[in-house]
Structure formats: C-alpha cells, structure tokens
C-alpha cells in the first residue's frame, strides 16, 4: 500500500479514482450526489482537471471519507495547482481554466508568493481570516519592496447598492415581512468583513515592526466604493480569479475564470488588462475606509 504522504501531484487523481471505484456507484449517480457534470468528473479522475476545495469536500462526503483523507486531497490539489503538474493549460486571451468556485487554497498560494501586489475586489469577502497567514507572509517577504502593495476594495455598507445586492441574493427566497431584514444582510456582512481586514492589517503592522522597527511602509489599504463593479477580482501579480455577481449566489460560489496576463508567455491578455483597469478605476473613485468610519455605525 502506498504511504499517503507520498501521494502528490498526478497521483491525486489516482487516489480519487480509487475511492470512487470502491463506491460501486455509476458516474451518473455519483455526479448527482456531488452536483458536478459527468464530463468534469471524468476530467478529474483522468488527471486533466484539478478539482476545487469545495468539490473535493463534496466528493469526500458522498464517499464517506474521513477528515484526514479529505484534508490530504485538498493539500495535494493545492500542491498540483502551485507546481502546474498535470494541468493542461490552453490560453484563450489569458483564460487558462474555469474553476467551479473561488479556489481559496490556490489563491492563498498565490498570495504567499506575491512579489508586486495582492488586490481584492468584491462586494465583501467571506471569512477574510482564511487569508491572514498568506497575507502576513507576503507582507513580511516584501517588507523592503516599495512597489509591493495590498489593496482591499469593498462595497460601501452605507450605499444603496449594498442593500440592492442583498436583495439580489435573498429576496426571491423570503417573504414580504422579512424584506427589511434582508436589506441589512449585505451591509452587516460588509462591516464584519472590514473589521476582519482591519484586524489582519494590525497584525501585519505589528509583525513588520518587530522585524523592522524603522519601517513606515503601509502594509494594506482598504477602500469602499458605491458602484457595483462588473465582476469580482482576486489579483496576485500577473494572475487573477474573475467572478460574477449572479442573482441568488455569492460571488465566490460561482464559476471563476483564472486569467493570466501573458498569453503563451508573450502576448498581453486584453481580458487581464480590463480586470486591472476596472480595479484601478474603482480604486480612484473610492474612499479610504478611515474616511468612512465616522459614517459607519
């Protein structure tokens, strides 16, 4: 029997294929349980696709695998994405893959290795603390790099757009009596998100002071905007995950385009440039969260 610690990269698909075969389920029945397409399952089991964390969790749950094996598969998937092993990359104007949802493990790996920037553009980020360690690592490694920045761009919780986004997500599922409560869902989620990023920023500053007491570098800027952007974007250096604001769904739970700046290593991606331009345009129109604090109860 193989030692699980030795299973990496391309062997991830072998591990998943082995557990799937033991289940005795047909691909059709299993895909209905896991809520994925049969073609996507075939690509995972053949090693042509690396599944996102949420798909792995559903896969493990359907097969009643224990937590240790589930976590192991998540780590191997992250390792495969980071190294590029067993992933067939075909660029379409910089789009290299479509993920089932925002792949947090992959983005965390990008953040840890960031050399120029880490930018978040979303209405709000669910559980920002999941990025804390990666952001701390990046800030420490780039502490002496004047070009490196971390920018967080979120929806203003006091804006009418925030209330509308809450309606877009929940209104079709609630009664007339709860409309007012629904309208406050997005604003309260944004406030909690801002608070979490502030705590992360404080922890980064404290760590930087310990390692470099004379440093006055701003580790992270947080701004709020009033307009709803065309898409969400999680950007690290020359790579980005691009999501969409779909009715009835959170932006991180919808399919994400993984977009790279360079097409075939040379040509500039027009789509990546559009993502950059949208971020920078909104950033220029937005206010630092410190300017809004007095307005946010």
N, C-alpha and C positions, 0 to 999 in steps of 0.2 A: 504493500500500500504506500502511495506517495505521502511524504510528510507535507501537511497543508502549508507549512511555512515556505515550502519550495515551489508552490504553485503560483506563478506570476505570469504577467503578460498574456501571450497567446494561450496559455493553459487555463485561463479563466473560463474560456468558452467550453473547454473540456470538462471542467468541474460542473458548470451549469448544465451541460448536456447530460452528464452522468446522473445528476439528481433528477432531471426531467425524465429520463428513460426509466428510472426506478419507480416513478409515479404511476406508470402504466396509462397515463392519460393521452388522449389524442391531442394533436396540436390545436384543433378547433376548440375542443372543450377547455384546454388549458388557457388559450388566449382569451376566452370569455371570462375565465376566473381572474386573469391578470389585467384585463382590459387593454390589450395591445393587438395589433394586426398580426395575422399569421406570417406575413412576409417579414415583419420586423423580428418576430421570434426566430424565424429561420436564419436571419442575418446575425442574430446574437449567438445562436448555437453553432453557427459555422465560423464565427470569429470575425465576420465582416463588419459588425457593429459592436460598439461598447455601450451597454445599457446605462441609463442614468440611475442615480441612487434610488429614486422612488420606484422605478421599475424593478430593481433588484429586491427591494423590500417586499413589493407585491409578489414577486417570483418566490421568495423565501416563505412568505406567509402561506401562499397557495400550496406549497410543498411541505409545510410544517417543519421547516428547517430551524435549528436553534439560533439564538442570537449571535453566538460566536462565529458560526459559518456565514451568517448574513453579513456581519461586520467584515469578515475576511474577504468576501466577494466585493464589498464596497471598496475596500483598500486596494484590491488587485485591479479593479476597474479604474480607480484613480491613477494607479501606477501606469496602467496601459495608456490612458489618455495623456499623461505627462510625458511619457517616453515616445509616444507616437507609434508604438509597436502594434502591428496587426490592424491598423486603421487605414483604410483606403481613402486617400484624400483626392477628390476631384473638385477643383475650384470652378465655381460659376460666379464670376466677378467677386471673388473673395469668400463666397459661402463654401465652407468645407464640410459642414454637417448640420443636420436639423435634429435637435435634441427633443425628447418628449417633454421636458420641462427644464427649468434652470438647473444645470448640474453644479450644485454647491461645492462638491469635492474638487471638481476641475477648476472652478473659479478660485477657490482657496489656494490651489497650487499655483495658478497664475499670479495671484497677489503676492505670495511668498517670493516669487522670482522676479517681481516687477522691478524695472530699472528706471522708468521715466514717469509713470503715472498709474493711479488707480482711481477711476471715476465711476460713480454710481448715479444713474438717472432713473428714477422711478417715482410713483406716487408716494409709496413708502416701502421700506424693506422689512420683511417679516423676520423677526429674531436676528437683529444685527449682530448679536454677540457670537453667532456662529462664525463671523469673520474676524473676531477680535484677535486671535493669535496670529493669523496670517497678516493682518494689518500692522500689528506690533512688530512682527519680523521684518516686513518690508520697510517700515519707518526706521528701524534700527540699522538695517543694512545700508539704507540710502541716506543716513543722517547727515553725511557730509556732501551729498549731491544736491546742489542748488536748483537743479532742473526737476527734481522729483517732487510730485505733489499728489495729495489725496483730496479729492473733491466729492462731496456728497450733495446731490441736488434732489430735493424732495418737494412734494406739493405743499403749498401753504395751508395749514389746517384751518385757517380763518377764511379761506376763499370759498366762493360759491361752487367752484369746480370740485372741491373736496366733497361737498355734500352730494353733488351730482354723481361723482364716482361711486359713492356708497350706494346710491340708488341703482346705478348700473349693475352693481354686483348683487344686491339683495332684493331690490324692490319687487321683482317678479315672484319672489318666494314668500312674501309676507303680507299680512292683512293691512287694511287701511289704518287700523288702530296703532300699528307699530311704525308708521312712516317716519315720525319724528325721531324715534329711537334709531332707525336705520340711518337717517341723515347724519347722526353723530358718530356712526361707526368709523368712517374714514378719518374724520378729524381726531378722534381719540387714538386711533391706530397710528396716525402720523405723529402726534405728540409723544406717544410712547417710543416710537422709532427715533425721533430727535433726541429724546432723553438718553436712549441707549448709545447713540453715536457720540453724544457729549461725554458720557462715561468712558467710552473707548478712547476718545481723544485725550481725556485727562490721564488715563492710564499710559498712553503713548508718551505724553509730555513728561510724566514722572519718570518713565524708564529712560527717556533721552537725557534728562537732567542728570540722572545717576551716571550714565556713561559719558556724557559730555556737558559738564556744568556750565560752560560758557556759551552753549548753543542757544540762539534765539530764533531758530527756524520754526515756522508754523507747521505743525505736523499734519493738520487736517482742517479744511474749510467746509462749513455746512451752509448751504443756501436753500431758500424756499422760493418757489415760483407760483404764479397764479394761473397760468395757462396749462391746459392738459397737453403734453407733448404727443407726438405721433406714435411713439414707441418707448419702451423701456430699454436701457442700455447699461451693461456692466462691462466696463472697458479696462483692460490692462495693457499698457504699452501699445502694441500693434495688433491686438486681438480684442474681440468683443462678442458678448452674447446679446442678441437683439430680440426682445419680446414684444408683445402686443397687448393692448387694453381691450380685452374681449368682454362682452356683457356676460355676467354670471360667473366670471372666473377671475382669480387673482393673476397678476401679470407674470409671476414666477411659475405658475402652474400650466401655462400654455406652451406650445412648442416654441423653442428658441433657435434662432439662426446663429450659428457660430461663424463669425465673419473675420477674416484676416485682411490686413492692409494690402499685402502683396499677393498678386495672382501669379502663380508659377515662379515666385521668387523675384520677379522684376516689375511687372505692370501694377500700377496703383489701382486699387479697387474703388470704383465710384460709390458703391454702397457704403464702404467703410468711411469714405470722405463725407458722405451725407450724415452718417451717425455722429462723426466728430463735429460737423457744422451745426447740427441740431443741438448738441450738448453745449457748445460754445455760445450759440445764440441765446439759449435759455439762461445760461450762466450770466451772460452780460445783462439780462433783463431782471435777474433775481436779486433778492436782498440777503445779506448775511443773517443768519438766524439770530445773532445778537441784536440786530436792529428790530427784530420782530418779537423778541422775548417779552417786552412790556405789553405787547398786544395779545400774547398767547396766555390765557388763564391757566 
